[in-house]
Structures are given as structure tokens and as C-alpha cells.
Amino acid sequence: MCRNFIIMILTALFFLVHSNSFAGSFKAIPVKLFVDDKSKTAVLRVINEGDDKVTIQLDAKSWRQDDAGKDIYEDTGDIIFFPKIANIEKGEERIIRIGYKGKQEIREKTYRLFMQELPVTKPGEMALKFAVTMSIPIFVNPAKEVITDWTAEAAGFSEESLRVKVANKGNAHIIINKIKAIGLDETGKEVFSRDTTGWYALAGITKIFSVAIPQEECLKVKTLVVRTEVEKNSRSFTLNVDREMCTQRPGPKKTR
């Protein structure tokens, strides 16, 4: 059985290495779309940069985040688009026209247009294909002026990880580019610098991000300077560090 499994793996690798029929590479311009009450339409350019024709299937979903900041996608009829399936030859581009049927609200509305590459093969062709999926955010501007208001603070430290809570108190999304934690010793000298990449925080949402800090590094510092970078500005806070903080572990989960 083990021998047969190895043969199957080697066969798959053979076709993977010797096939020129990988799923094509495509990109979309722009990388995010905005619509408002006056202009309820947008145009997306999809360009085939691969070596073969690609077939792309499109679908639109509403996009929200729950109380934990997790992304949730649901079916929607607010976004219309054409075409729903696009065939794009090598080196060519296709225009996707997008429309919004809803109304503006006080808070920004958010959607995503998903583009799924269909792994089409030629007749008689045997090859491994990897379908590419891409999603483009669509933002419907709020009826009132966009308000950017956010905070960042410590949300706990355990399992060799600093948790940072970023709260978006505005009426439109923000993009957390990076969260960096700098460890300083008693003299104020930098001992280490650790960071993590961020993500979108939609209007009114709080998200928790984790920055990994190994125990051996944590025990060497007395202070953490934590800087959160949101687009073109940043905010910092400091956190005093003690041995208990570096070595603590989360308690057992409660059962009902």
C-alpha cells in the first residue's frame, strides 16, 4: 500500500513538473472599487498575464465582520455585474461592469466580487491544475462625510503572544497595515522588534491581532512599545512587562 502511494505521488509530481498547462495568471485593476449615490457603477479591468486562455466565473457577496472581527460573506442582490463568466485570451483584457442597486446609508456598505478561475483543460490533456481565486472589495460610500476614528490598545498577553485590539469607531473601513512590538530593556535599549500584518476593519468593528513574542525574548525586556499603522498614520502605546506576563498560559476552557 505504501509503495502504491509513493507511485501515485511520483506520478502526480511528474505531470506537475512536465505540464505547461498550469492555470493562467490574471490580475484586476483597480484592486478595490468605490460607488456612491451619484455614480452607482464601476468598471473593473481583468488582464490575462498567463500563457493560456483563462475562463473566470464571477460572483458577488455582501461582506460584514462579526463581533470577533471575522469576515462573513453572504448572498446579495445589491450588486449586479456583467459578464458572469469571462473568457480571456493570452495577453488580453476583459472589462467587467459593476452596478449597485441599493441606497446609501450613514455607515459605509461593503461587498466583495469573487473571481474564480475555472481549470479548463484541452481535449485528451492530462495535467494538474490549480484554480486561482481573487476577490475585489466594493465600498459604497456613506451618505455623510467619511469619519476616520480608531483606537489601538493591549488586549492581553499569553501563549507567547501579545494581542492588540483595534477598534474602528468611524463610519467607513480602515486598513491596518502592520502592528509592531518593540521590546526595550531596563536601559531603554531595543532588544527585539516583532510585527504582524493587519487586515481590513470595517466600520464599527473591533478586531484582535496577535504579535508572536517568544518567551526567551519576552523575559529580557521591561517595556513593550506597540505601534499600529493604519494607512497614512500610526498610534503607539506602551506596556510594562513582568515575568508572570511572559510565562502565563491561558486557563482551561469552561464547559457547560
N, C-alpha and C positions, 0 to 999 in steps of 0.2 A: 504493500500500500504506500509505504514511504517512497519507494522507487518510482511508482507511478506519479505520485505528487510532484517529485523533483522533475520528472519528464514534462509534466504539464507546465510547470513554472518556466523551464528552459525553452519550451515551445513558444510560450507567450512572450518571453523576452526576445526570441528570435524575430517574431513578427513585429514587435515593438521597435526593435533596432533597425530592421531592414525595410520597414514600410515607410513610404513617403506620404502616406495618407493620414497624417495627423489632422485633427480638427483645425480648421483655419483660425487665424488670429484676426480679431477685429477690434476697433475702438470706436468710441462715441464722443461726439463734440456737440455741445459742451458737456461737462461732467455733472452738472446739475441745472435744473430748469426752474424759472420763476414765472408765475402768471398772476394777474390781478383782475379787478373788476372791469377795467377798461380793455385790457388785452388778455382775452381768455384763451389764447392759442400760443403755441410754442413750436419750434422746429428743432429736430434732432438729426444730426448727420451721423450715419453709421458707415464706417470705412473698412473695407476688407483688406487687411495687410498680409494675409496669408498667401499660400501658393496655389490654393484651390478655391473653387466657388464655395460659399457658405450659405446655409439656409438658417434663418433666425426666426424663432417664434416669440411673439411679444405678449405680455400680459401686464395689466395694471392692478395694483393693490393699494388700499389705504394703509397708512403707516402710522402707528402710535407706539408709545412706550408705557409699560405698566408702572406700578409704584416702585418696583425694583429697578426700573430703567431698562428692562428687557424689550427688545424690538418685537412688535407684533404686527403681522400683515394679514389683512382681511379683504375679501372680495369687495369691489366697489363699482358703481355705475357712474361715478362723478367724472372719471377720466375716459375720454374717447380718443382713439388713435387709429391711424391708417398708414401702412397696411398692418395686418395682424401676423402675416408671415411674409418675410422678405428674402428673396434670392439675390445674392450679391456676388458678382463675378470677381475674380482676382484683380486687385488694384482699383476697383470701382467703389462708388459710394451710393448709399440709398438715403433718401430723405424720409424721415418719419414725422408725420404731422400729428400734433397732440392738441386736444381741446379740453377745457374744463367746463362742466355743466352746472356746478354748484354756485353758492354765493360766498361772498367774503364774510368773515366773522371777525370778532375782536381779536381772537388768537389765530395765529398762522395755522393753516391746514397743510397736512403733509401726506404725500403719496410716493410710491416707487413704481417705476416702469421696469419690469424684468425682461431681459432679453436672453433667451435660451437657444444656444446653437444646437441644431439637430444633426446628429452624427450620420450623415448620409454617405453611403459607400457606392462605388461603381459596381455594375453587374459582374458577378464572379470574383469580386475582390474580397480578400480575407485580410483584415487588419484590425488592430486595436485602435479605438478612437476615444478621445476624451472631449466630451461636450463642455463648452465654455458657457458660464452663466455670468451675466453682468446686470447690475441694477442701477438705474439713474434716479436720484431723488427729484421729486417735483414739489415745489413750495408755492402755496397760494398765499400771497401777501395779506397780512391782516388789514382790516378796514381802517384802523387807526395807525398812527405812526409806529414804526418798529421800535420797541423798547428793549435795550440790552441791559440786563441786570442779573448778575450771578455772583455766587459766593463759593468758596472752597475752604473746607476745614477737615481736621482729622476725624475719622470715624472708627478708630480702633487699631490695635496692633496685636497680632497673634499669628502663629504658624509661620514665623519669619516673613511676615507681610504687613506692610503699612497700608491701611485702607483710607482713601481720601474721598470725601463726599462733595460732589459738585452739584449745586442747586441752581437751576435756571429759573429765575423769577420773572423773566421778561415774557413778551408775547410772541417771540419768534425763536427759531432754533439758534444754538451756538455750536461751535465745533471745538472740542477740546483737543488741541494738537499734541500736547505732551504734558506729563506730570513728572517732575524731577525731585528727588530727595537727596540732599547733600548732608553727609554726616560730618560733624565737627567734634574734635576732641576738647579737652579742658582748656587748651590754649587758644581755641578758635581755629586751629589748623584743619584743613579739609582732609578727611580720612578716606572717604569714598563718595562716589556720585552714582546714583541709580535712577533709571527713569522707565516710564512705560508710555506707550502711545495711547491716545484717547479715542473718542468717537463722538458722534452727534449726541447732544442732549436737547430734546425737543422742548417746546415752550411749556413751562410749569412742571418740568420733570427733574427729579433728583437721581443722579447716577453715582454708583460707588466704583472706584477704580483701585486696583491693588498695585503696589510697588514692592517687588521682591527685595528683601534685605536679609541676607544670611545671618544667622546668629553670631558667628565669629566676628563679623563686621559690626553688627549692632553693639556688641559688648565693648567695642573700642571707642564709642562716641558718647558724648554727653548731650548733644543737641542735634536735632534734625531741622534743616531749613527746607521747606517744601514749596516748590514753585509750580503753579498751574498756569499753563499757557493756553489762552483762548484766542485764536486768530491773531489779532494785532496787539493784544495787551496781555499782561500777566499779573498774578497776585500771589503773594507769598505769606506763609505763616511758619512759626517755629514751634517745635515740640521738644520738651525736655525728655531725655531718655534715661531709664534706670535699668538695672539688671533684671528685675522682675518683668519688665515690659519685653525684654529681649528673649526671655526663656518661657514665657507663658504659652499655654496651649488652650484652645477652646474647650469649654466644658462639654460633658456628654449631652447628646440631643435628648430632649424631653419626649417621652412617649405618652400618648393619651390612654 
